[in-house]
Amino acid sequence: MNDLPSPSDAEGPALFEGFADRIRDGALIGWARRVGSLEPVTVHLHLHGERVASVLADRYRDDLEAAGKGQGRHGFEIRLPDGRPPDGRLDGLRVAIAGAGDLPMSAPLRCAIDDLSVGAAADPAAGTAAVWLDLSEFLFYLRTHKTLSGIQRVQCEIVRIVAGATSSRVRFCMTPPEGGEYVEVPAAVVGRLVDRLTGNAPVPLADWGAYVGMIADPARRAKAAIAPGQMLFVLGAFWVFPHTPTLLAVLRGRGVHIGVCVYDLIPVYHPEYCDPGMVGGFLSAFSTVSQVADLILTISHHTADDVERFYRRIGQPPKTIRPVPLAHELGNGSAVAPGAAAGSSPLLRLIGGPFVLCVGTIEIRKNHGYLLAIWQELLRRHGPEAVPKLVLAGRRGWRVEGLYDALETTRSLDRHVLLIGDADDDDLEALYRGSLFTVFPSLYEGWGLPVGESLMHGKLCITSRSSAMPEVGGEFAAYLDPRDQADGLRTIEAFLFDDARRARMEEAIRTRFVPRRWSEVVNNVFLEIQAYLAGYRDGGERPPPVSLKPGAVVRLRRLDRLNGFDDMVRRPPFLQLICAQGWHPSDGAGAWMDGPNALLSFGLDTAGRPAPARLRVHLHVVRPSWARDAAVTMTSACGASATTVLEDDETMLSLDCAPVAMGGTPAVRIAIALDRLAAPPPPETRRLGLLARTVAVADAEDALQRLDVVEKLLFLMRA
């Protein structure tokens, strides 16, 4: 805590102290007091030499009381004007105690003010974006982490290049974790953030979360002007925030193209490798995202095949799926420094001898227990003097309690196994450079970054011959069966004790391996996006996100948490997307109209046969008490219309209509209009029209199918 000198006009010797801590939710937060006094002091906020706000520092903070700062009632919170300074800049910000002097600022606050000022001024190219990159999950992750792996590593490298480009056609946006509309994050701010993340940034690790929180404060951001015809591309983990799939569906309904990056479908096909808490959430999110996405980019051909298999299993037409393989380099521009001294790193001196490296989060899928068993056998066969150490570089993940118990019981195989958590890029560079070779026996990967990073550093990687890893390593890696320890032991043992064999592989890497750079990945990503958007330059219509077979009956209520892929196939959440516009999110009863007008829309899956000339669409609705005797009209895009007076509490609405073409696909599009809208009784505050419970479609010329559909509907109405 810093003391401020007493002012010359104060009565007697007076000492003041305080701190400007951070910006949160559009307000500056800190504390200030006069030493030895419980009376609150006044704090002024100045911008560019002008006083813009004043408050009493009288808020209680338990951290102040714990630190002995009076009774803790010396905190303050000053709202920034309209959440943003008038000219969008903060570099002229000062906070002062009345009659005393300026308050010192925390290191993350100073950095945030610098970075926010760089990107805050009005952008002359605003509104010209063709592509918006959603960084919500990336920025959320960085609030609690400063080292990168996996998905966040990929985002960082792509963002670094895009933020450094001069094009205004790509812009960045985010939503807060609790939900809300997208706000723009200026490219200059994103670029500064990434530089501080990977460089020698003057933001201590302890203050990193506070700094990112200020950078990513949505209250300081303008609404992202995402317009029809543009693309919103979700670069990160779309399943982290529950609101993301619904928000994407809303934007697609407004004419925005939706793109997503799919890294893997491990929670779908191999839930046993995942944290049990995330499987249901991933399935629910991907069920919807897979249908609202217009363009899906995958990080490998293997993952593209998995996505296509997913669509076949759920019985929906696939979207545009394009593989864009990832890079081999650790970071943008990283490479093996010629003649670099492997022993120059303190980390390598700490290891103190030859070692084999395994990079990756310590989790069950990465198969570290497999390596531990192999090293135990190597030590038994050859003795500790002949066997190099095994270095595991990665933070602790999930379902590895047994591995850590074994390491504790054996004292890490008598210190032959070393764990290095949260290694930064400099650490990883040193580890790759100093290793004999690397091992990566993962059971399943969407790509396998450590395989490519090893090759990029001129080091052989012994990896699994499963999933996407052979795509990464090609002929320059050696392969093992990750489920056969005997095979793994033979392969690793051969390269440990045959220097000539290892040297031949390294020579092949040195002379023939052509690494893929992150700049190539970025170029390929945007070539695929541009190729997709080029097909809609004239404003062409897209197919509805969901297709139904004639004869289908769909309940519109929200589902409980899914219990695996088979459960998702039986109870697909994506069918709620039939409620295209003008609906509240479905609940346990069904989907409520958000006002008097709503839209139903779905494609027709005719299995390659011509679409029926005429369809009969049924909608089971519940009339709320305040809509008694209201009339509801269903109008198809083909022009057919039917009006029904709601005399009963529950009504089956029906409309015969012809399919219409949407994006080259036969489809049904029905507008629903209620002739009145009364306010529901308290405590309900939403605008509520009708409650839709079930929708069904049948070939109007197929009497048996029509009868079957009606029987199913009547059964559900009585259920």
N, C-alpha and C positions, 0 to 999 in steps of 0.2 A: 504494500500500500504506500503510495507516495504522498508526502506532506506538501502542501502548497504554502508559500510564504505569506505571512499575514499582510493585509493591505495597510498602506500608510495611513489611511483615514479611519482604521478600525479603532475601537476603544480598548486601549491596553494591548498587551501582547496577545495575539490570537493566532492559532494554527488551524489550518483547514486541510482536510484530506479527502480523497475520493478517487473515482476511476470511471471512465466511460468504457463499458464492457463490450457491447455488441449491438447490432441492429436485428430486430426480430419483429415480424408482422408489421413492418412499416413504422416501427418506433425505435428510438435510441434508448438503450437501457444502461443504467449505471448507478452509482451511489456517491453521496457527498455529505460531509458534516463538518461542523466546527468542533474541534477536539475539546472534550470536557463539557460539552453542552448537549442537552437533549432536544433543544429547540431545532426545528428543521430549517435548513438554509434554502435559499432560492437559487435555482440553476437556470441559466440562459442558454438557448441554442442559437448559434450564429451561422449564417450561410453567406459567404462572400462579403463579409463585413457588416451584414445586416442582421439585427436580432429578429428572429422569426417566431420564437416561442419561449415561454418561461413556465416553470413548474416548481412546486415545493418538493424537496427531497424528503418525503415523509412515509414512503411505502415500507412495509415490514419485509425483511429478508432474513431467513433463518441463518444463512451463511454469515451475514454481518453480525448477528447476535453471537454466533459461535466463535467468531473472531474477536469478540470483545469490543465491537464498535457500538458503544452506547447500548440501547435496548433493541438494536437491529432495525429501527424505523428511520432509515436514512436512504432508502432506495428511491429511484425516480425512473419515470418512463415518459419520454417526450415524443409525441407523434411528429413524424416528418410531414411537412405540408402535403396533404392529399396522398400521403404514402410515398411521394416522390418530390424531390426539389423542383422548383419551377423550371429550371433549364435542364433537368435530368442529371446534374452533376453533383458530386459530393466533395470534390477536392477542396472546397472552401469551408468545410464544416469545422466549427469550434464549439466546445462546451465549456462554460465558465460558471464558477460560483459568483453570485452577485457581490461585488465589492472586493473580490479576492483575485482570482486569476483562472487561467485555463486548467481544466482537468486533463490529466494524462490519459492516453488511450491505450487499450490493450493492443498487443501485436497483431492478433487477427483482425481487430477493427481497423487498424491502420492499413493493413493489406487489402481488406475488403473495400475501404474507401478509395484506395488507389485504383483497384480493379473495376469497381462499379463506375467510377468516373470515366475510365477509358471507354467503356461501351455504352454509356448512358445517353449521350447526345442523340438527337433525332437522326435517324438513318435516312438519307435521301432516297435510298432504294426500297424503302418500306413498301410492302404490298406487291413486290415483283417476284416473290419467291415462287419457284415451281415445286420445291420439295422442302418439307419441314422435317427435321430429325427430332424425334422425341427422346429427350435425355432424362426423363423423370427418374427411372430406376438407377441410372448411373449417378446422378447427383444425390439421390437418397443413400446409395451405398457409400459414397464418399463422406457422408456425415460421420461414419463410424470406422472408416478404413482409410489408410494412406498407402497401402500396398495393393497390387493388382494381381488378379489371376483370372483365367477363364473368360467369361462373358465381359467382365469389366475391363480386362486387358484389351479385348477386341475393340470395345467402344472407345477406349482411350486412344488407341492408335488411329482409328478412323477419324475421331473428332479432332485430334491434333492436326491432321492434314487438312480437313475441311475448314476448320477455324482459321488456318493460316492462308487459305486461298482468298483471292480477291473477288470471286463471284458472289453476287448478291442473290443468286438463284437458289441457294441453299441456306436455310435459316434454322435456328435451334429453338425448341420450346420444351415446356415441362408442365406437369400438373402437380399440385401438392399431394402428399401421401394420403391425406384425408379426403381427397376428391376435389372436383371443381374444374372449371374450364382451363384450357391451355393458355399459358402466358409465354411471352417471348423472352429468351435469354440471349442477349447480343453476342455475336461471334467473338468480339474482342474480349468479353468477360470469360467466355468459355476457354478461349486460347490462353488467357492468363492463368486460369484455374489449372489447366493441364500442365502448363509450364511450372507452376508451383508444386504440382504433384510429383513431377518426374525430375525436377531440377533441384538445385540447392536453395530451396525456398526459405525465406525468413519467417516461416510459420511453424512454430514448434509443434511436435506431434500432439502434445496435450491441448493445444489450441486449434488443432486442425478442424475438428467438428464444428466449433463455433464459427470459424472462418467460412466453411462451406455453407453453413446455415444462413449466413448473411448473404452470400453470393446467390443462393437459391431461394431467397425469401420472396414468395410470390406476391406479397403486398407491395413490393417495389417494382413490379413488372407490369408492362402493358399487356393487354389481351393480345394473343397471337391472332393475326388476321388471316386465318387459314380459310381459303376461298374455294368454292366449287371449281373443279378442274385441276386443282393442285393435289399433291400427294403428301399425306402424313405417313412417315416411315418410322416404325417403332424399332429402334436399334437394340434395345436391351431386353430384359426379362419382363415380358408383357403380363406375366401371371402374378407379379409381386403385389400390385395394387388391385383390389377387387373391383374398383370402379372402371378400370381401363377397358375391358371388353364392351361395356355398355356405352362408354364415351366414344369408342371407335365406331360402334354401330350407329350412333346418332350422327356423327360426322359423315359417315358414308351415306346416310339418308339425306344429307344436305348437299350431296354431290362431290364430296371429297374422296379421292382415291386413297385406299389404305394399303400400306405395305408393312410387312413384318419380317424380321430376321428370325429364323428357327435354327437354333443351335443343335438341338437333339430332341428326340422323343423318348428319352429314357424313362420318365414317369409313366409313359403310356405302355411301353413294351417290357420294361424292367423295373417295376416299382420297388422290387426288393433291394435295389441299390440306392434308394432315395430316403431322405428324411420322411418318415411316415406322415408328418404334419403337412407336407407340401403336395403330396400326390393328388388328393382330392381337389385342392385349389388349382393345380396345374390343369387337371382334366377339365374342370368347369371352364377355366379361362380359355384353353385351347379349343374346346368345343365351340365356343362362340367366335373366337378370333379366327379360327380356320375358315369360318363361313363369311365373315365380314371382310377378310383380307382379299384384296384384288391381286396382289403380287406377293409371293412368298419367296424370299431368298434364303437358301440354306448354305451352311458353311462347308458342305462336302457333298459329293455325289451319293454317298451312302445315306446321309440324312435326307436328301431329296427322295431317294427310294422309300425311306421310312414314311415320309409325308404322303407320298402317292399311295402307299399301302394303307395308311390311315383313312384316306378318302374312300378307298374301295370298301373298307370294313364298315364305315358308317353309312354307305349307300348314298353319298353326295358327290356331285360332279367336282373334279379337282379344279383348283384355281391355277393361275399361272405360276409355275414352280420352276425356279432357276437356281442351280448350284453356283456359288461363288466361293471357291476354295480359299482358305485363309493363307496368311503369310508364313514364312519360315523364320523370319527374324524376330528377336526378342522385343525390340522397340524400333520405332521408325529410324532407319539409318544405322542400326547397330550392326556390327560386323566384327570379325576377329581382327584385333590389332596386330599387324605383323611384328613379330618379335616381342610381343607382350610378355612380361615376366609373370609367370603363374605364381611365383612365390611372393609377389609384392603385396598381396592382400593380407591384412591382419586376420581375416576369417580363415584363409588357407593356412596361415601359421598356427592358428588355434586347432585346426583339424590335425595338423602335424603328421602328415604322411600320405601315401597314395590312397585314393578313395574312388568309389563308384557313386554316381549321383542319381537320385530319383527326385524329380520336381513335380509337385502337385499337392493339392489339398489332401490332408490325411483323412480319408473317408473310405468306406467299405468298398466302393466301386473301383478305387485306384489299386486295390489288391496288395497293400503293403504287407499283410500277413503272409502272403505268398513269398515275398522277398525275405522276410524274417526267417521263414522255415528253410529257404535255400541257403541263407548265410549261416544258419546253425549247422547245416550239413557240410558246408564248405569248411567251417572251422573244425568240425570233427575230423574231416578227411585230411586237411592240410596243415592245421595248426594256426594259431593266431599270428605268428610272425610272417606267414606266407600269404595271408588273406587280407586284401585291402579293406578299409573301413567302408561302411555303407552310410551315405549321408542322405537323409530324407528332408527335403526343403519344402515346407508348406505349412500352413496353419492347420490346427486341429478342426476336423469336420464332424461328421455324424457316424454313429454305429461302429466305433472303433475302440470301445472300452476294453475288449479282449486283447487287442494289440497293445494298448498302453499297459495293461496288467502284465502281459508277457514281457514287455520291455523292463518294467519295474522289477519283476521277479528275477530276471536274468541279468539285472544291472546293464541293460542295453547290450546284451551279449558280451559282457565284460568290456563295455565301452567300445565295442566294434560297430555300434550303430549310433549315429549322431542325429538329433532332430534340430532343425533350424526353422523356427516359425517366423512368419512375416518378413521374409527376405526381400529387400528392395532390389531395384534393377542393378545397382552396382554390385550387391552381394551375388546376384544370380550370374552376372557377367563373370565374376571371379570364380564362382563354383563351376560353371560350364568350362571355363578356360583351364582350370586346374584339375579336372577329373580325368581318370583313365578313359572312361566312357560313361554313358548314361543308360539307365534302365527305366522302362515305363510299361509295366505289365497290366495295364488297366483292363478291366473286363469289358468295358464298352465306352466308346467316345464318339462324339459328334464330329470331332476333328483330331485333336491331340497336339496342342501347342508345344509341349516340351519335346516332342519328337523333332519337329522342325527347328526349334531353337538349338537343339543339340547339333544337328547337321550344320546349321548356320555358323556354329563355333568350331566346325571341323571335327566334331566328335561323333563317333559311332553311337547310335541308340539301339538298344535291344528292346523291342516292343512287341505288342501282341499282334498276332496275325488275324485279328477280328475287327469288326465294324470299320471305322474310317481310317484307322492308323496306317494300313498299307498305302492309302492315298497320300499320306504325308511323307512317309519314309521312302516309298518306291524301292528301287534297287540298292539304295544307300544305307538302309537299316537292316538289322538282323531280326529274325522273328521267332517267337516262342508261343506255345499254347498256354494261355493264362490260367487254365484249369488243370494243367498237368505239371506238377512240381518237378517230376523227373525230367521232362523236356526242358523246363526252365533251367534246372541245374546243369544239364549237359551243355546248353547253349551258353550260359553265363560262364561256366567253368572253362569252356573252350577259349573264350576271348580273354579271360583273366590270365591264363597261363600260356597263351600262345601269342607272344608279342608280334611275331611276323604276320600272323593272321589279322591282328588288329591294325597293324601298320598298312596292310593292303587295303583294308576298308577305308582308312583315313586318307590314303592316297587317292582312292576313287572319289571320295567326297571332295578332296582338294582340287582335283583336275576336271571332274565331270559334273559335279552337282551344281545346278543352276537354281539358286533360291528365288522364291517369290517374295517380292517386297510388299510392304503395306501400301505403298503408292499404287501398285498394280491392283491390289484388292479394292481400294477406293475407286479407282478408275472403272473396274469391272462392275462394282455396285451401281455406279451412276449410269453406266452404259445400259445396264438392265432396266433401271428405272426409266431412263429416257426412251428406250425401245418400247416399254409398256405404255408410257404416256403418249407416244407418237400415234398409237392406235386409237386414241380418243381426242385427237387434236380438234376434230370438228364437233366435239360435244356429244359423241355417241353414247347411247344408253347402255348401262350394264345390266346383266341378269340379276334377279333378286338373290340375296345371299343364301336362301334355303330352297330346296326343291322337294316336292311331295309327289308320291305316286298316286294316280287315281285310285280311290278306295281307302286312302289314309284318313285316320282319325287322330287328332292331336289335342292333348290337354295342355292348357296354357298356364298352368300354375307353376310357381317356382319349386324346384326340387331341393331336397335335402342334399347333404354332401355326398358326392359320388364315392362308391367303393370299388374303384378299379375300372379298367377300360371296358370290360364286359358290361358293367352296370351302366356306363355311359352310352354304350350302343343300345341297351334296352330303354334307357330313359334320357335321350339326347337333349341337353339343355339348349342347344342351338335352335331347336324348333320354336323357341320363344321369339325368334327373329321374324316369324310370320307377322307379328305385330310391328309393322314397319315404322309408322310415325303416329304421334299423337297418343301415346300410351305411357302410363306409369310403369316402372319395372314390376314384373309379375310378383305376386305374393302367394301364400299358400292356397288362396281361393281362386286365383286366376289373374287376369290382366285388366286393370281399370283404364278406361278412356281418360285422358288428361284434357278434359273439356268436351265440347259437343262434337268434335270432328276427329276422326282417326282413319288410319289406312291399314289394310291387310294386303300383303304381297308375298307371293311365292312362285317359284318356277315349277314346271311340270316335268317329272321324270317319267318318260314314256318308254324307257329301255330301247331307244333307237327306232321305235315304231312311230307312225304319224300321231299327232296329238288328237284327242277326241274333238269332234266338231262342236260339241256342246257339253258343258260341265254343270253340275249342280253343287253349289257350295252351301254348306250349313254352318251356322254360327249359334252356339248355345250361349245366351246371355241372361244375366240376372238384372232386373230392374230395381234400383234403389227406391226407397219409399218416397223420396222427393221428386221422382220422375214418373209418378203414376199418370197413366193415360197419355204419356208422351208418344210421339211418333218417331220411328227411326227409319231412315232410308239407306238402302245399300245400292251403290251405283258402280257398275263394272267399267273398266277402261274401254270395253267394247261397246258401251252405250246402254246395256241392259240395266234396269233399275226396278226395285221393289220397295214398297213402303209398308211398314207394319206398325199398328198401334199396340203399345205395350199394356195390355189389360191385366195380364197375370204377372206374378213375381218372377217366373222363369219362362222364357220364350225361346223357341227354336226358329231363328231367322233363316230363310232360304232364298237363293237367287240362282236362276239359270242364266248362264253367260257363256260366251265364246272365249277361248284363250286368246291372248294378245302376244305379240312379239316384244320381248325385252332383251336387248343385247344378243339377238339371234336365237333366243331361247323362248319356247312357248311358256307363257306365264299367266297368272291370275293377279289382278290388281283391283281391289274393291275399296271404294271410299265409303265410310260410314258417317252418317250425319244425324244427330239427335236434334229435334226441333226446339228443345228448351234445355236450360241448365240452371238448376236452383242450387243454392249453397247448402252443402250437407250440414247436419247439426254438429255442434261442438262435441268432442274436441277435435274432430276432423278439420284440417285446414287445406287439404288439397282440393283442386278442381276435379270432381269425379263425374263422369258420364255413366256409361254402362259398364258392368263387369262381364268380360268375356271369359268363358270357362273352357270351351272346346270349339275347334274348327275342324271341318271335314270336307272332303271333295270326292266326287264320284263322276264317272262317265254317265251323262244324262241318258244315253241310249242303252246302257247296260242295266237292265232291270234287276238282275241278281246282285250286282255290285251296289246299286242304290239301296236295296233292301238290307244288305249286310251292313252298310254304313249307318242306316237308320237304327237298326237293332243295337249296334255298338253305342250310338249316341244315347238311346233311351236307357241302356244299362248304366252309362256313366252319369246320366241325369239322376238316376235313382240311388247311385252309390253315395 
